[in-house]
Amino acid sequence: MKTATILQRTAVDDFYGDVLKGLTASPKYLQSKYFYDATGDALFQQIMHLPEYYLTRSELEILSGQTRDIADALGATPFNLVELGAGDASKSFYLLKELHRRNPEQAYYPIDISENIINHLQRTLPAKLPGLQVQGLRGEYMDMLKAMDYLSARRKVVMFMGSSIGNFTPDEAVKFCRKLREQLQPGDLLLIGFDLRKHPRTILDAYNDRRGVTRDFNLNLLTRINRELKADFDINQFDHFPVYDPISGACKSYLISRADQTVQLGDHSIRFKKDEPVFMEISQKYSLDETRQLAAAAGFRPVQYFFDEKRWFTDVLWELAQTHNCL
Ligand SMILES: C[S@@+](CC[C@H](N)C(=O)[O-])C[C@H]1O[C@@H](n2cnc3c(N)ncnc32)[C@H](O)[C@@H]1O
């Protein structure tokens, strides 16, 4: 297999339509998958290094400290490693390195909506791990996973790290995991990362860092809308406002309009009231029981848990349950 990229062009029309739909809804919202342009990617990489953002450190501890155990758990039968929302793959790199040591022709399929990220991985990974087969798939998680069926029939191990499952509400997460299961065959595995419930202050601080990088990350979506959709947001007129509800486990980020204002988006004038929120992103936290319930509801069976020392985070290996009541 040659190093190559499969591209799904996200039409500007989709972006425009989704933004218009969100900003004319009540309450207003924007979809967090649009955070990731080149600036958004760079800001997220800064977030990963923030002292408050424990998620990356916790998961890195798992992937760098238990690499061999994880690789053993994936089994000896050759497989394609598929990563949903790979980002810079800085954590999964530890596992990739170990798999490449065991099989120098290991195949890796990073899926990401960011073209910038896919290009970066295509460029850098084969240089770091010569022989590694890298095929980037730029597009939506599920579309690209379906596209894989045309590329290879080999067994799949799918990684969904960084607690990206938390960017769905619990109901959406069940639907997403059920769709994921439909794409998998017996023998395939899913390695999925969950940010576990912990002291609410620790969680809230992770989304409200003192340097304001998470604020900039949220505001960057308005800048992207200005640039790509010819809108005229004044980003100084919006505040970043994260909240965490320790009962539901939902951490939600909002932008709050600092004034009565009107923003032009194409032919549409969007009015914001002073103090009006725009919902930006959910980062759902899970108890271990809640992760088990999600697995059962979506037709998976947890086979092995990997924890960091503080047990703040878990990467869990799920296999397909033999039978379940939702298919
Ligand atoms: C929070 S980052 C996590 C990156 C990496 N998995 C990690 O743990 O560090 C989420 C990544 O998923 C990608 N992404 C977000 N929504 C997506 C979608 N709907 N389809 C494909 N990729 C998506 C983003 O571009 C970004 O690189």
The ligand as an SDF file (V2000), in Angstrom:
LIG
                    3D

 27 29  0  0  0  0  0  0  0  0999 V2000
  -10.2510   16.7270   20.5880 C   0  0  0  0  0  0  0  0  0  0  0  0
   -9.2710   16.3490   19.1920 S   0  0  0  0  0  0  0  0  0  0  0  0
   -8.5600   14.8110   19.7370 C   0  0  0  0  0  0  0  0  0  0  0  0
   -7.3730   14.4070   18.9430 C   0  0  0  0  0  0  0  0  0  0  0  0
   -6.7360   13.0710   19.3740 C   0  0  0  0  0  0  0  0  0  0  0  0
   -7.6390   11.9620   19.2150 N   0  0  0  0  0  0  0  0  0  0  0  0
   -6.2600   13.1450   20.7940 C   0  0  0  0  0  0  0  0  0  0  0  0
   -6.7560   12.3790   21.6120 O   0  0  0  0  0  0  0  0  0  0  0  0
   -5.3840   13.9480   21.0900 O   0  0  0  0  0  0  0  0  0  0  0  0
  -10.5220   15.8120   18.0730 C   0  0  0  0  0  0  0  0  0  0  0  0
  -10.0140   15.4660   16.6700 C   0  0  0  0  0  0  0  0  0  0  0  0
  -11.1110   14.8960   15.9520 O   0  0  0  0  0  0  0  0  0  0  0  0
  -11.3210   15.5620   14.7260 C   0  0  0  0  0  0  0  0  0  0  0  0
  -12.7840   15.5770   14.5080 N   0  0  0  0  0  0  0  0  0  0  0  0
  -13.7210   16.2430   15.2230 C   0  0  0  0  0  0  0  0  0  0  0  0
  -14.9540   15.9640   14.7720 N   0  0  0  0  0  0  0  0  0  0  0  0
  -14.8000   15.0960   13.7360 C   0  0  0  0  0  0  0  0  0  0  0  0
  -15.6980   14.4210   12.8680 C   0  0  0  0  0  0  0  0  0  0  0  0
  -17.0230   14.5990   12.9750 N   0  0  0  0  0  0  0  0  0  0  0  0
  -15.2050   13.5700   11.9380 N   0  0  0  0  0  0  0  0  0  0  0  0
  -13.8330   13.3930   11.8150 C   0  0  0  0  0  0  0  0  0  0  0  0
  -12.9320   14.0100   12.6160 N   0  0  0  0  0  0  0  0  0  0  0  0
  -13.4020   14.8350   13.5730 C   0  0  0  0  0  0  0  0  0  0  0  0
  -10.7250   16.9410   14.9020 C   0  0  0  0  0  0  0  0  0  0  0  0
  -10.2870   17.4950   13.6800 O   0  0  0  0  0  0  0  0  0  0  0  0
   -9.5760   16.6900   15.8840 C   0  0  0  0  0  0  0  0  0  0  0  0
   -8.3590   16.4160   15.2060 O   0  0  0  0  0  0  0  0  0  0  0  0
  1  2  1  0
  2  3  1  0
  2 10  1  0
  3  4  1  0
  4  5  1  0
  5  6  1  0
  5  7  1  0
  7  8  2  0
  7  9  1  0
 10 11  1  0
 11 12  1  0
 11 26  1  0
 12 13  1  0
 13 14  1  0
 13 24  1  0
 14 15  1  0
 14 23  1  0
 15 16  2  0
 16 17  1  0
 17 18  1  0
 17 23  2  0
 18 19  1  0
 18 20  2  0
 20 21  1  0
 21 22  2  0
 22 23  1  0
 24 25  1  0
 24 26  1  0
 26 27  1  0
M  CHG  2   2   1   9  -1
M  END
$$$$
